[in-house]
Every structure is written in structure tokens, then in C-alpha cells.
Amino acid sequence: MQQIVLPIKDSNILKEVQDTLLHNFKAGRRNYTIFQVGKATLLRVSDVMKLRLADVFNGNGTVRQNAFIHDKKTGAYRVYTQSNYNIVGLE
């Protein structure tokens, strides 16, 4: 059976989902971060899960100016500039 996933359009529900991810699970910070990265970049979960620290951060811990990401579904390569993926909680 195929599941249908719809975007969250209500800001109150979005805030509730973010709070739930952050505070109600053992891996809350991880889940919250995955959600925030997906929301900020519009990447699919499968693509977010493939990201490594080195894809986003330089060796000295600063955020890379550009991130090069291969889109699993379409096969396209995308370039994200730092301004495209400023994510609350990851600065």
C-alpha cells in the first residue's frame, strides 16, 4: 500500500511537529536536525540521511560556503550555497 505524504501548511502544526521531534524522542536532537535540514533545503529524507558532516562543514567546524548534493531520485547534482541552508540550531 502506497502512503501519501502531504506538506505541512499550518504553522501551528509545524511548530508542534518541531517541538515533538526535539523533546519527545530519545534521538530528539538528531530527528529535529534531519527535519530542519529537509525543510531548509527541500531535500528528500533519503538524501538528507546520506549527508555527512564533511558535506556541510569544513574540517575546522565552519559551515561550507557550498554543498554539492546528489539527488538520489532524479540523479541530478545540486549546489547549495550557505545562504540556502542556514538552519536554526546549527549555526
FENPENOR-V808709 format. One record per pair of residues at least 4 apart in sequence whose C-alpha atoms are under 7 Angstrom apart, sorted by the first residue. I is the first residue (numbers start at 1). J is the second residue. If there is no record, write none. Layout:
I & J
I & J
//
This chain:
8 & 14
10 & 14
11 & 15
12 & 16
13 & 17
14 & 18
15 & 19
16 & 20
17 & 21
18 & 22
18 & 32
19 & 23
20 & 24
21 & 25
21 & 28
21 & 31
21 & 32
22 & 28
22 & 29
22 & 32
23 & 28
24 & 28
27 & 31
28 & 32
29 & 33
30 & 34
31 & 35
32 & 36
33 & 37
34 & 38
34 & 48
35 & 39
36 & 40
36 & 87
37 & 41
37 & 87
38 & 42
38 & 43
38 & 44
38 & 45
38 & 48
40 & 85
40 & 87
41 & 84
41 & 85
43 & 47
43 & 48
44 & 48
45 & 49
46 & 50
47 & 51
47 & 71
47 & 72
51 & 55
53 & 57
54 & 58
55 & 67
56 & 63
56 & 64
56 & 67
57 & 61
57 & 62
57 & 63
57 & 64
58 & 62
58 & 63
58 & 64
64 & 82
65 & 81
65 & 82
66 & 79
66 & 80
66 & 81
66 & 82
67 & 79
67 & 80
67 & 81
68 & 77
68 & 78
68 & 79
68 & 80
69 & 77
69 & 78
69 & 79
70 & 75
70 & 76
70 & 77
70 & 78
71 & 75
71 & 76
71 & 77
80 & 84
80 & 85
81 & 85
82 & 86
87 & 91
//
